Amino acid sequence: MLKNNKLPLIAMVLAVISLSACGNTTGERALSGAGIGAGTGAVGAAVLGANPWAGALVGGAVGAGTGALTSPRQINLGR
């Protein structure tokens, strides 16, 4: 039913990218991005009928990479 609908997947990817920079240091941002990405990827994959473990792996990698490649000045969520 939802397998052909890409909107939830796109929304989750945007959420991962926007939230992955939570933290002050590169390590904190990478770790929080990995956690947020893994959770979002697992839920997104389950909703779309795919393997949640694969979704968590991909989401975690994307979130960690995005968190590590951003600085606090690029995405300021406040203190």
mmCIF file of the N, C-alpha and C atoms, coordinates in Angstrom:
data_MODEL
# 
_entry.id   MODEL 
# 
loop_
_atom_site.group_PDB 
_atom_site.id 
_atom_site.type_symbol 
_atom_site.label_atom_id 
_atom_site.label_alt_id 
_atom_site.label_comp_id 
_atom_site.label_asym_id 
_atom_site.label_entity_id 
_atom_site.label_seq_id 
_atom_site.pdbx_PDB_ins_code 
_atom_site.Cartn_x 
_atom_site.Cartn_y 
_atom_site.Cartn_z 
_atom_site.occupancy 
_atom_site.B_iso_or_equiv 
_atom_site.pdbx_formal_charge 
_atom_site.auth_seq_id 
_atom_site.auth_comp_id 
_atom_site.auth_asym_id 
_atom_site.auth_atom_id 
_atom_site.pdbx_PDB_model_num 
ATOM 1   N N  . MET A 1 1  ? 0.815  -1.176 0.000  1.00 0.00 ? 1  MET A N  1 
ATOM 2   C CA . MET A 1 1  ? 0.000  0.000  0.000  1.00 0.00 ? 1  MET A CA 1 
ATOM 3   C C  . MET A 1 1  ? 0.874  1.260  0.000  1.00 0.00 ? 1  MET A C  1 
ATOM 4   N N  . LEU A 1 2  ? 1.772  1.398  0.994  1.00 0.00 ? 2  LEU A N  1 
ATOM 5   C CA . LEU A 1 2  ? 2.630  2.567  1.066  1.00 0.00 ? 2  LEU A CA 1 
ATOM 6   C C  . LEU A 1 2  ? 3.977  2.368  0.379  1.00 0.00 ? 2  LEU A C  1 
ATOM 7   N N  . LYS A 1 3  ? 4.183  1.194  -0.220 1.00 0.00 ? 3  LYS A N  1 
ATOM 8   C CA . LYS A 1 3  ? 5.490  0.906  -0.821 1.00 0.00 ? 3  LYS A CA 1 
ATOM 9   C C  . LYS A 1 3  ? 5.826  1.871  -1.946 1.00 0.00 ? 3  LYS A C  1 
ATOM 10  N N  . ASN A 1 4  ? 4.833  2.340  -2.668 1.00 0.00 ? 4  ASN A N  1 
ATOM 11  C CA . ASN A 1 4  ? 5.085  3.223  -3.799 1.00 0.00 ? 4  ASN A CA 1 
ATOM 12  C C  . ASN A 1 4  ? 5.068  4.694  -3.395 1.00 0.00 ? 4  ASN A C  1 
ATOM 13  N N  . ASN A 1 5  ? 4.694  4.993  -2.176 1.00 0.00 ? 5  ASN A N  1 
ATOM 14  C CA . ASN A 1 5  ? 4.615  6.372  -1.727 1.00 0.00 ? 5  ASN A CA 1 
ATOM 15  C C  . ASN A 1 5  ? 5.963  6.791  -1.146 1.00 0.00 ? 5  ASN A C  1 
ATOM 16  N N  . LYS A 1 6  ? 6.635  7.709  -1.783 1.00 0.00 ? 6  LYS A N  1 
ATOM 17  C CA . LYS A 1 6  ? 7.975  8.142  -1.366 1.00 0.00 ? 6  LYS A CA 1 
ATOM 18  C C  . LYS A 1 6  ? 7.929  9.315  -0.385 1.00 0.00 ? 6  LYS A C  1 
ATOM 19  N N  . LEU A 1 7  ? 6.768  9.927  -0.174 1.00 0.00 ? 7  LEU A N  1 
ATOM 20  C CA . LEU A 1 7  ? 6.673  11.100 0.686  1.00 0.00 ? 7  LEU A CA 1 
ATOM 21  C C  . LEU A 1 7  ? 7.144  10.844 2.118  1.00 0.00 ? 7  LEU A C  1 
ATOM 22  N N  . PRO A 1 8  ? 6.748  9.749  2.781  1.00 0.00 ? 8  PRO A N  1 
ATOM 23  C CA . PRO A 1 8  ? 7.263  9.516  4.138  1.00 0.00 ? 8  PRO A CA 1 
ATOM 24  C C  . PRO A 1 8  ? 8.790  9.371  4.172  1.00 0.00 ? 8  PRO A C  1 
ATOM 25  N N  . LEU A 1 9  ? 9.351  8.734  3.183  1.00 0.00 ? 9  LEU A N  1 
ATOM 26  C CA . LEU A 1 9  ? 10.798 8.569  3.134  1.00 0.00 ? 9  LEU A CA 1 
ATOM 27  C C  . LEU A 1 9  ? 11.499 9.920  2.972  1.00 0.00 ? 9  LEU A C  1 
ATOM 28  N N  . ILE A 1 10 ? 10.990 10.754 2.110  1.00 0.00 ? 10 ILE A N  1 
ATOM 29  C CA . ILE A 1 10 ? 11.579 12.078 1.900  1.00 0.00 ? 10 ILE A CA 1 
ATOM 30  C C  . ILE A 1 10 ? 11.471 12.915 3.170  1.00 0.00 ? 10 ILE A C  1 
ATOM 31  N N  . ALA A 1 11 ? 10.328 12.852 3.842  1.00 0.00 ? 11 ALA A N  1 
ATOM 32  C CA . ALA A 1 11 ? 10.147 13.608 5.081  1.00 0.00 ? 11 ALA A CA 1 
ATOM 33  C C  . ALA A 1 11 ? 11.117 13.141 6.157  1.00 0.00 ? 11 ALA A C  1 
ATOM 34  N N  . MET A 1 12 ? 11.348 11.840 6.232  1.00 0.00 ? 12 MET A N  1 
ATOM 35  C CA . MET A 1 12 ? 12.266 11.323 7.238  1.00 0.00 ? 12 MET A CA 1 
ATOM 36  C C  . MET A 1 12 ? 13.713 11.704 6.935  1.00 0.00 ? 12 MET A C  1 
ATOM 37  N N  . VAL A 1 13 ? 14.085 11.686 5.672  1.00 0.00 ? 13 VAL A N  1 
ATOM 38  C CA . VAL A 1 13 ? 15.441 12.091 5.307  1.00 0.00 ? 13 VAL A CA 1 
ATOM 39  C C  . VAL A 1 13 ? 15.660 13.560 5.660  1.00 0.00 ? 13 VAL A C  1 
ATOM 40  N N  . LEU A 1 14 ? 14.681 14.404 5.394  1.00 0.00 ? 14 LEU A N  1 
ATOM 41  C CA . LEU A 1 14 ? 14.797 15.816 5.744  1.00 0.00 ? 14 LEU A CA 1 
ATOM 42  C C  . LEU A 1 14 ? 14.881 16.005 7.258  1.00 0.00 ? 14 LEU A C  1 
ATOM 43  N N  . ALA A 1 15 ? 14.134 15.210 8.014  1.00 0.00 ? 15 ALA A N  1 
ATOM 44  C CA . ALA A 1 15 ? 14.201 15.291 9.477  1.00 0.00 ? 15 ALA A CA 1 
ATOM 45  C C  . ALA A 1 15 ? 15.581 14.897 9.978  1.00 0.00 ? 15 ALA A C  1 
ATOM 46  N N  . VAL A 1 16 ? 16.150 13.858 9.406  1.00 0.00 ? 16 VAL A N  1 
ATOM 47  C CA . VAL A 1 16 ? 17.493 13.421 9.807  1.00 0.00 ? 16 VAL A CA 1 
ATOM 48  C C  . VAL A 1 16 ? 18.508 14.520 9.523  1.00 0.00 ? 16 VAL A C  1 
ATOM 49  N N  . ILE A 1 17 ? 18.431 15.102 8.360  1.00 0.00 ? 17 ILE A N  1 
ATOM 50  C CA . ILE A 1 17 ? 19.393 16.139 7.993  1.00 0.00 ? 17 ILE A CA 1 
ATOM 51  C C  . ILE A 1 17 ? 19.244 17.363 8.887  1.00 0.00 ? 17 ILE A C  1 
ATOM 52  N N  . SER A 1 18 ? 18.015 17.742 9.200  1.00 0.00 ? 18 SER A N  1 
ATOM 53  C CA . SER A 1 18 ? 17.824 18.947 10.004 1.00 0.00 ? 18 SER A CA 1 
ATOM 54  C C  . SER A 1 18 ? 18.161 18.735 11.472 1.00 0.00 ? 18 SER A C  1 
ATOM 55  N N  . LEU A 1 19 ? 18.043 17.529 11.986 1.00 0.00 ? 19 LEU A N  1 
ATOM 56  C CA . LEU A 1 19 ? 18.298 17.273 13.402 1.00 0.00 ? 19 LEU A CA 1 
ATOM 57  C C  . LEU A 1 19 ? 19.655 16.654 13.688 1.00 0.00 ? 19 LEU A C  1 
ATOM 58  N N  . SER A 1 20 ? 20.406 16.316 12.677 1.00 0.00 ? 20 SER A N  1 
ATOM 59  C CA . SER A 1 20 ? 21.637 15.577 12.912 1.00 0.00 ? 20 SER A CA 1 
ATOM 60  C C  . SER A 1 20 ? 22.760 16.420 13.491 1.00 0.00 ? 20 SER A C  1 
ATOM 61  N N  . ALA A 1 21 ? 22.601 17.724 13.536 1.00 0.00 ? 21 ALA A N  1 
ATOM 62  C CA . ALA A 1 21 ? 23.673 18.578 14.048 1.00 0.00 ? 21 ALA A CA 1 
ATOM 63  C C  . ALA A 1 21 ? 23.483 18.945 15.516 1.00 0.00 ? 21 ALA A C  1 
ATOM 64  N N  . CYS A 1 22 ? 22.723 18.183 16.271 1.00 0.00 ? 22 CYS A N  1 
ATOM 65  C CA . CYS A 1 22 ? 22.540 18.452 17.693 1.00 0.00 ? 22 CYS A CA 1 
ATOM 66  C C  . CYS A 1 22 ? 23.827 18.109 18.434 1.00 0.00 ? 22 CYS A C  1 
ATOM 67  N N  . GLY A 1 23 ? 24.459 19.099 19.038 1.00 0.00 ? 23 GLY A N  1 
ATOM 68  C CA . GLY A 1 23 ? 25.698 18.886 19.781 1.00 0.00 ? 23 GLY A CA 1 
ATOM 69  C C  . GLY A 1 23 ? 26.687 19.988 19.500 1.00 0.00 ? 23 GLY A C  1 
ATOM 70  N N  . ASN A 1 24 ? 27.668 20.098 20.384 1.00 0.00 ? 24 ASN A N  1 
ATOM 71  C CA . ASN A 1 24 ? 28.661 21.152 20.235 1.00 0.00 ? 24 ASN A CA 1 
ATOM 72  C C  . ASN A 1 24 ? 29.931 20.689 19.533 1.00 0.00 ? 24 ASN A C  1 
ATOM 73  N N  . THR A 1 25 ? 30.341 19.456 19.764 1.00 0.00 ? 25 THR A N  1 
ATOM 74  C CA . THR A 1 25 ? 31.560 18.955 19.134 1.00 0.00 ? 25 THR A CA 1 
ATOM 75  C C  . THR A 1 25 ? 31.202 18.084 17.943 1.00 0.00 ? 25 THR A C  1 
ATOM 76  N N  . THR A 1 26 ? 32.195 17.824 17.120 1.00 0.00 ? 26 THR A N  1 
ATOM 77  C CA . THR A 1 26 ? 31.975 16.964 15.952 1.00 0.00 ? 26 THR A CA 1 
ATOM 78  C C  . THR A 1 26 ? 31.510 15.578 16.380 1.00 0.00 ? 26 THR A C  1 
ATOM 79  N N  . GLY A 1 27 ? 32.118 15.034 17.422 1.00 0.00 ? 27 GLY A N  1 
ATOM 80  C CA . GLY A 1 27 ? 31.729 13.710 17.905 1.00 0.00 ? 27 GLY A CA 1 
ATOM 81  C C  . GLY A 1 27 ? 30.306 13.667 18.421 1.00 0.00 ? 27 GLY A C  1 
ATOM 82  N N  . GLU A 1 28 ? 29.890 14.706 19.143 1.00 0.00 ? 28 GLU A N  1 
ATOM 83  C CA . GLU A 1 28 ? 28.517 14.761 19.654 1.00 0.00 ? 28 GLU A CA 1 
ATOM 84  C C  . GLU A 1 28 ? 27.516 14.837 18.514 1.00 0.00 ? 28 GLU A C  1 
ATOM 85  N N  . ARG A 1 29 ? 27.818 15.667 17.522 1.00 0.00 ? 29 ARG A N  1 
ATOM 86  C CA . ARG A 1 29 ? 26.909 15.791 16.378 1.00 0.00 ? 29 ARG A CA 1 
ATOM 87  C C  . ARG A 1 29 ? 26.841 14.499 15.579 1.00 0.00 ? 29 ARG A C  1 
ATOM 88  N N  . ALA A 1 30 ? 27.975 13.828 15.417 1.00 0.00 ? 30 ALA A N  1 
ATOM 89  C CA . ALA A 1 30 ? 27.975 12.556 14.686 1.00 0.00 ? 30 ALA A CA 1 
ATOM 90  C C  . ALA A 1 30 ? 27.191 11.497 15.461 1.00 0.00 ? 30 ALA A C  1 
ATOM 91  N N  . LEU A 1 31 ? 27.373 11.451 16.774 1.00 0.00 ? 31 LEU A N  1 
ATOM 92  C CA . LEU A 1 31 ? 26.673 10.456 17.583 1.00 0.00 ? 31 LEU A CA 1 
ATOM 93  C C  . LEU A 1 31 ? 25.174 10.713 17.633 1.00 0.00 ? 31 LEU A C  1 
ATOM 94  N N  . SER A 1 32 ? 24.781 11.964 17.850 1.00 0.00 ? 32 SER A N  1 
ATOM 95  C CA . SER A 1 32 ? 23.349 12.253 17.882 1.00 0.00 ? 32 SER A CA 1 
ATOM 96  C C  . SER A 1 32 ? 22.727 12.066 16.498 1.00 0.00 ? 32 SER A C  1 
ATOM 97  N N  . GLY A 1 33 ? 23.458 12.426 15.459 1.00 0.00 ? 33 GLY A N  1 
ATOM 98  C CA . GLY A 1 33 ? 22.961 12.211 14.103 1.00 0.00 ? 33 GLY A CA 1 
ATOM 99  C C  . GLY A 1 33 ? 22.789 10.738 13.785 1.00 0.00 ? 33 GLY A C  1 
ATOM 100 N N  . ALA A 1 34 ? 23.724 9.915  14.256 1.00 0.00 ? 34 ALA A N  1 
ATOM 101 C CA . ALA A 1 34 ? 23.611 8.471  14.026 1.00 0.00 ? 34 ALA A CA 1 
ATOM 102 C C  . ALA A 1 34 ? 22.397 7.898  14.742 1.00 0.00 ? 34 ALA A C  1 
ATOM 103 N N  . GLY A 1 35 ? 22.167 8.333  15.970 1.00 0.00 ? 35 GLY A N  1 
ATOM 104 C CA . GLY A 1 35 ? 21.012 7.836  16.717 1.00 0.00 ? 35 GLY A CA 1 
ATOM 105 C C  . GLY A 1 35 ? 19.697 8.247  16.096 1.00 0.00 ? 35 GLY A C  1 
ATOM 106 N N  . ILE A 1 36 ? 19.601 9.519  15.754 1.00 0.00 ? 36 ILE A N  1 
ATOM 107 C CA . ILE A 1 36 ? 18.375 10.010 15.121 1.00 0.00 ? 36 ILE A CA 1 
ATOM 108 C C  . ILE A 1 36 ? 18.178 9.341  13.764 1.00 0.00 ? 36 ILE A C  1 
ATOM 109 N N  . GLY A 1 37 ? 19.241 9.226  13.004 1.00 0.00 ? 37 GLY A N  1 
ATOM 110 C CA . GLY A 1 37 ? 19.145 8.606  11.682 1.00 0.00 ? 37 GLY A CA 1 
ATOM 111 C C  . GLY A 1 37 ? 18.782 7.135  11.742 1.00 0.00 ? 37 GLY A C  1 
ATOM 112 N N  . ALA A 1 38 ? 19.348 6.416  12.708 1.00 0.00 ? 38 ALA A N  1 
ATOM 113 C CA . ALA A 1 38 ? 19.037 4.992  12.831 1.00 0.00 ? 38 ALA A CA 1 
ATOM 114 C C  . ALA A 1 38 ? 17.579 4.781  13.203 1.00 0.00 ? 38 ALA A C  1 
ATOM 115 N N  . GLY A 1 39 ? 17.091 5.560  14.141 1.00 0.00 ? 39 GLY A N  1 
ATOM 116 C CA . GLY A 1 39 ? 15.689 5.438  14.528 1.00 0.00 ? 39 GLY A CA 1 
ATOM 117 C C  . GLY A 1 39 ? 14.747 5.798  13.398 1.00 0.00 ? 39 GLY A C  1 
ATOM 118 N N  . THR A 1 40 ? 15.052 6.890  12.734 1.00 0.00 ? 40 THR A N  1 
ATOM 119 C CA . THR A 1 40 ? 14.210 7.322  11.618 1.00 0.00 ? 40 THR A CA 1 
ATOM 120 C C  . THR A 1 40 ? 14.276 6.330  10.463 1.00 0.00 ? 40 THR A C  1 
ATOM 121 N N  . GLY A 1 41 ? 15.461 5.829  10.186 1.00 0.00 ? 41 GLY A N  1 
ATOM 122 C CA . GLY A 1 41 ? 15.600 4.852  9.099  1.00 0.00 ? 41 GLY A CA 1 
ATOM 123 C C  . GLY A 1 41 ? 14.869 3.559  9.377  1.00 0.00 ? 41 GLY A C  1 
ATOM 124 N N  . ALA A 1 42 ? 14.915 3.095  10.628 1.00 0.00 ? 42 ALA A N  1 
ATOM 125 C CA . ALA A 1 42 ? 14.218 1.856  10.981 1.00 0.00 ? 42 ALA A CA 1 
ATOM 126 C C  . ALA A 1 42 ? 12.708 2.023  10.864 1.00 0.00 ? 42 ALA A C  1 
ATOM 127 N N  . VAL A 1 43 ? 12.194 3.130  11.369 1.00 0.00 ? 43 VAL A N  1 
ATOM 128 C CA . VAL A 1 43 ? 10.751 3.383  11.278 1.00 0.00 ? 43 VAL A CA 1 
ATOM 129 C C  . VAL A 1 43 ? 10.332 3.575  9.828  1.00 0.00 ? 43 VAL A C  1 
ATOM 130 N N  . GLY A 1 44 ? 11.118 4.341  9.088  1.00 0.00 ? 44 GLY A N  1 
ATOM 131 C CA . GLY A 1 44 ? 10.787 4.566  7.679  1.00 0.00 ? 44 GLY A CA 1 
ATOM 132 C C  . GLY A 1 44 ? 10.792 3.292  6.865  1.00 0.00 ? 44 GLY A C  1 
ATOM 133 N N  . ALA A 1 45 ? 11.769 2.438  7.106  1.00 0.00 ? 45 ALA A N  1 
ATOM 134 C CA . ALA A 1 45 ? 11.823 1.173  6.372  1.00 0.00 ? 45 ALA A CA 1 
ATOM 135 C C  . ALA A 1 45 ? 10.647 0.286  6.744  1.00 0.00 ? 45 ALA A C  1 
ATOM 136 N N  . ALA A 1 46 ? 10.285 0.257  8.022  1.00 0.00 ? 46 ALA A N  1 
ATOM 137 C CA . ALA A 1 46 ? 9.145  -0.562 8.442  1.00 0.00 ? 46 ALA A CA 1 
ATOM 138 C C  . ALA A 1 46 ? 7.847  -0.059 7.821  1.00 0.00 ? 46 ALA A C  1 
ATOM 139 N N  . VAL A 1 47 ? 7.683  1.249  7.775  1.00 0.00 ? 47 VAL A N  1 
ATOM 140 C CA . VAL A 1 47 ? 6.474  1.830  7.178  1.00 0.00 ? 47 VAL A CA 1 
ATOM 141 C C  . VAL A 1 47 ? 6.401  1.515  5.687  1.00 0.00 ? 47 VAL A C  1 
ATOM 142 N N  . LEU A 1 48 ? 7.542  1.522  5.036  1.00 0.00 ? 48 LEU A N  1 
ATOM 143 C CA . LEU A 1 48 ? 7.566  1.278  3.597  1.00 0.00 ? 48 LEU A CA 1 
ATOM 144 C C  . LEU A 1 48 ? 7.630  -0.204 3.240  1.00 0.00 ? 48 LEU A C  1 
ATOM 145 N N  . GLY A 1 49 ? 7.674  -1.067 4.249  1.00 0.00 ? 49 GLY A N  1 
ATOM 146 C CA . GLY A 1 49 ? 7.671  -2.501 3.998  1.00 0.00 ? 49 GLY A CA 1 
ATOM 147 C C  . GLY A 1 49 ? 9.048  -3.092 3.721  1.00 0.00 ? 49 GLY A C  1 
ATOM 148 N N  . ALA A 1 50 ? 10.094 -2.361 4.065  1.00 0.00 ? 50 ALA A N  1 
ATOM 149 C CA . ALA A 1 50 ? 11.459 -2.849 3.848  1.00 0.00 ? 50 ALA A CA 1 
ATOM 150 C C  . ALA A 1 50 ? 12.016 -3.391 5.165  1.00 0.00 ? 50 ALA A C  1 
ATOM 151 N N  . ASN A 1 51 ? 13.254 -3.824 5.130  1.00 0.00 ? 51 ASN A N  1 
ATOM 152 C CA . ASN A 1 51 ? 13.912 -4.371 6.305  1.00 0.00 ? 51 ASN A CA 1 
ATOM 153 C C  . ASN A 1 51 ? 14.296 -3.230 7.253  1.00 0.00 ? 51 ASN A C  1 
ATOM 154 N N  . PRO A 1 52 ? 13.745 -3.204 8.487  1.00 0.00 ? 52 PRO A N  1 
ATOM 155 C CA . PRO A 1 52 ? 14.070 -2.123 9.424  1.00 0.00 ? 52 PRO A CA 1 
ATOM 156 C C  . PRO A 1 52 ? 15.547 -2.068 9.804  1.00 0.00 ? 52 PRO A C  1 
ATOM 157 N N  . TRP A 1 53 ? 16.221 -3.226 9.840  1.00 0.00 ? 53 TRP A N  1 
ATOM 158 C CA . TRP A 1 53 ? 17.651 -3.231 10.167 1.00 0.00 ? 53 TRP A CA 1 
ATOM 159 C C  . TRP A 1 53 ? 18.458 -2.531 9.093  1.00 0.00 ? 53 TRP A C  1 
ATOM 160 N N  . ALA A 1 54 ? 18.107 -2.765 7.848  1.00 0.00 ? 54 ALA A N  1 
ATOM 161 C CA . ALA A 1 54 ? 18.799 -2.079 6.749  1.00 0.00 ? 54 ALA A CA 1 
ATOM 162 C C  . ALA A 1 54 ? 18.516 -0.583 6.785  1.00 0.00 ? 54 ALA A C  1 
ATOM 163 N N  . GLY A 1 55 ? 17.270 -0.221 7.086  1.00 0.00 ? 55 GLY A N  1 
ATOM 164 C CA . GLY A 1 55 ? 16.910 1.189  7.207  1.00 0.00 ? 55 GLY A CA 1 
ATOM 165 C C  . GLY A 1 55 ? 17.673 1.871  8.330  1.00 0.00 ? 55 GLY A C  1 
ATOM 166 N N  . ALA A 1 56 ? 17.825 1.156  9.461  1.00 0.00 ? 56 ALA A N  1 
ATOM 167 C CA . ALA A 1 56 ? 18.577 1.713  10.588 1.00 0.00 ? 56 ALA A CA 1 
ATOM 168 C C  . ALA A 1 56 ? 20.046 1.895  10.224 1.00 0.00 ? 56 ALA A C  1 
ATOM 169 N N  . LEU A 1 57 ? 20.593 0.951  9.506  1.00 0.00 ? 57 LEU A N  1 
ATOM 170 C CA . LEU A 1 57 ? 21.998 1.045  9.102  1.00 0.00 ? 57 LEU A CA 1 
ATOM 171 C C  . LEU A 1 57 ? 22.231 2.230  8.167  1.00 0.00 ? 57 LEU A C  1 
ATOM 172 N N  . VAL A 1 58 ? 21.392 2.348  7.164  1.00 0.00 ? 58 VAL A N  1 
ATOM 173 C CA . VAL A 1 58 ? 21.534 3.448  6.205  1.00 0.00 ? 58 VAL A CA 1 
ATOM 174 C C  . VAL A 1 58 ? 21.252 4.787  6.884  1.00 0.00 ? 58 VAL A C  1 
ATOM 175 N N  . GLY A 1 59 ? 20.177 4.849  7.663  1.00 0.00 ? 59 GLY A N  1 
ATOM 176 C CA . GLY A 1 59 ? 19.842 6.092  8.359  1.00 0.00 ? 59 GLY A CA 1 
ATOM 177 C C  . GLY A 1 59 ? 20.915 6.513  9.339  1.00 0.00 ? 59 GLY A C  1 
ATOM 178 N N  . GLY A 1 60 ? 21.476 5.551  10.056 1.00 0.00 ? 60 GLY A N  1 
ATOM 179 C CA . GLY A 1 60 ? 22.539 5.863  10.999 1.00 0.00 ? 60 GLY A CA 1 
ATOM 180 C C  . GLY A 1 60 ? 23.777 6.393  10.305 1.00 0.00 ? 60 GLY A C  1 
ATOM 181 N N  . ALA A 1 61 ? 24.123 5.796  9.182  1.00 0.00 ? 61 ALA A N  1 
ATOM 182 C CA . ALA A 1 61 ? 25.295 6.252  8.424  1.00 0.00 ? 61 ALA A CA 1 
ATOM 183 C C  . ALA A 1 61 ? 25.078 7.659  7.872  1.00 0.00 ? 61 ALA A C  1 
ATOM 184 N N  . VAL A 1 62 ? 23.900 7.919  7.324  1.00 0.00 ? 62 VAL A N  1 
ATOM 185 C CA . VAL A 1 62 ? 23.606 9.250  6.783  1.00 0.00 ? 62 VAL A CA 1 
ATOM 186 C C  . VAL A 1 62 ? 23.586 10.284 7.902  1.00 0.00 ? 62 VAL A C  1 
ATOM 187 N N  . GLY A 1 63 ? 22.956 9.945  9.022  1.00 0.00 ? 63 GLY A N  1 
ATOM 188 C CA . GLY A 1 63 ? 22.892 10.876 10.146 1.00 0.00 ? 63 GLY A CA 1 
ATOM 189 C C  . GLY A 1 63 ? 24.259 11.165 10.733 1.00 0.00 ? 63 GLY A C  1 
ATOM 190 N N  . ALA A 1 64 ? 25.080 10.137 10.898 1.00 0.00 ? 64 ALA A N  1 
ATOM 191 C CA . ALA A 1 64 ? 26.429 10.336 11.441 1.00 0.00 ? 64 ALA A CA 1 
ATOM 192 C C  . ALA A 1 64 ? 27.271 11.181 10.503 1.00 0.00 ? 64 ALA A C  1 
ATOM 193 N N  . GLY A 1 65 ? 27.180 10.900 9.223  1.00 0.00 ? 65 GLY A N  1 
ATOM 194 C CA . GLY A 1 65 ? 27.936 11.681 8.247  1.00 0.00 ? 65 GLY A CA 1 
ATOM 195 C C  . GLY A 1 65 ? 27.506 13.135 8.219  1.00 0.00 ? 65 GLY A C  1 
ATOM 196 N N  . THR A 1 66 ? 26.212 13.366 8.259  1.00 0.00 ? 66 THR A N  1 
ATOM 197 C CA . THR A 1 66 ? 25.709 14.741 8.252  1.00 0.00 ? 66 THR A CA 1 
ATOM 198 C C  . THR A 1 66 ? 26.116 15.465 9.526  1.00 0.00 ? 66 THR A C  1 
ATOM 199 N N  . GLY A 1 67 ? 26.005 14.783 10.663 1.00 0.00 ? 67 GLY A N  1 
ATOM 200 C CA . GLY A 1 67 ? 26.411 15.404 11.928 1.00 0.00 ? 67 GLY A CA 1 
ATOM 201 C C  . GLY A 1 67 ? 27.889 15.722 11.973 1.00 0.00 ? 67 GLY A C  1 
ATOM 202 N N  . ALA A 1 68 ? 28.703 14.837 11.436 1.00 0.00 ? 68 ALA A N  1 
ATOM 203 C CA . ALA A 1 68 ? 30.149 15.049 11.455 1.00 0.00 ? 68 ALA A CA 1 
ATOM 204 C C  . ALA A 1 68 ? 30.589 16.137 10.483 1.00 0.00 ? 68 ALA A C  1 
ATOM 205 N N  . LEU A 1 69 ? 29.843 16.326 9.421  1.00 0.00 ? 69 LEU A N  1 
ATOM 206 C CA . LEU A 1 69 ? 30.235 17.295 8.396  1.00 0.00 ? 69 LEU A CA 1 
ATOM 207 C C  . LEU A 1 69 ? 29.665 18.694 8.616  1.00 0.00 ? 69 LEU A C  1 
ATOM 208 N N  . THR A 1 70 ? 28.901 18.889 9.692  1.00 0.00 ? 70 THR A N  1 
ATOM 209 C CA . THR A 1 70 ? 28.344 20.208 9.977  1.00 0.00 ? 70 THR A CA 1 
ATOM 210 C C  . THR A 1 70 ? 29.045 20.812 11.186 1.00 0.00 ? 70 THR A C  1 
ATOM 211 N N  . SER A 1 71 ? 28.909 22.103 11.324 1.00 0.00 ? 71 SER A N  1 
ATOM 212 C CA . SER A 1 71 ? 29.468 22.786 12.483 1.00 0.00 ? 71 SER A CA 1 
ATOM 213 C C  . SER A 1 71 ? 28.328 23.461 13.232 1.00 0.00 ? 71 SER A C  1 
ATOM 214 N N  . PRO A 1 72 ? 28.533 23.827 14.497 1.00 0.00 ? 72 PRO A N  1 
ATOM 215 C CA . PRO A 1 72 ? 27.471 24.514 15.231 1.00 0.00 ? 72 PRO A CA 1 
ATOM 216 C C  . PRO A 1 72 ? 27.043 25.815 14.573 1.00 0.00 ? 72 PRO A C  1 
ATOM 217 N N  . ARG A 1 73 ? 27.931 26.460 13.853 1.00 0.00 ? 73 ARG A N  1 
ATOM 218 C CA . ARG A 1 73 ? 27.567 27.703 13.184 1.00 0.00 ? 73 ARG A CA 1 
ATOM 219 C C  . ARG A 1 73 ? 26.665 27.477 11.986 1.00 0.00 ? 73 ARG A C  1 
ATOM 220 N N  . GLN A 1 74 ? 26.751 26.313 11.342 1.00 0.00 ? 74 GLN A N  1 
ATOM 221 C CA . GLN A 1 74 ? 25.928 26.033 10.169 1.00 0.00 ? 74 GLN A CA 1 
ATOM 222 C C  . GLN A 1 74 ? 24.483 25.780 10.551 1.00 0.00 ? 74 GLN A C  1 
ATOM 223 N N  . ILE A 1 75 ? 24.266 25.056 11.629 1.00 0.00 ? 75 ILE A N  1 
ATOM 224 C CA . ILE A 1 75 ? 22.915 24.743 12.079 1.00 0.00 ? 75 ILE A CA 1 
ATOM 225 C C  . ILE A 1 75 ? 22.856 25.072 13.559 1.00 0.00 ? 75 ILE A C  1 
ATOM 226 N N  . ASN A 1 76 ? 22.237 26.193 13.894 1.00 0.00 ? 76 ASN A N  1 
ATOM 227 C CA . ASN A 1 76 ? 22.151 26.626 15.285 1.00 0.00 ? 76 ASN A CA 1 
ATOM 228 C C  . ASN A 1 76 ? 20.744 26.378 15.796 1.00 0.00 ? 76 ASN A C  1 
ATOM 229 N N  . LEU A 1 77 ? 20.605 25.375 16.674 1.00 0.00 ? 77 LEU A N  1 
ATOM 230 C CA . LEU A 1 77 ? 19.300 25.056 17.248 1.00 0.00 ? 77 LEU A CA 1 
ATOM 231 C C  . LEU A 1 77 ? 19.101 25.730 18.602 1.00 0.00 ? 77 LEU A C  1 
ATOM 232 N N  . GLY A 1 78 ? 20.000 26.600 18.996 1.00 0.00 ? 78 GLY A N  1 
ATOM 233 C CA . GLY A 1 78 ? 19.904 27.276 20.292 1.00 0.00 ? 78 GLY A CA 1 
ATOM 234 C C  . GLY A 1 78 ? 20.614 26.498 21.367 1.00 0.00 ? 78 GLY A C  1 
ATOM 235 N N  . ARG A 1 79 ? 20.666 27.033 22.536 1.00 0.00 ? 79 ARG A N  1 
ATOM 236 C CA . ARG A 1 79 ? 21.347 26.370 23.653 1.00 0.00 ? 79 ARG A CA 1 
ATOM 237 C C  . ARG A 1 79 ? 20.378 25.637 24.519 1.00 0.00 ? 79 ARG A C  1 
# 
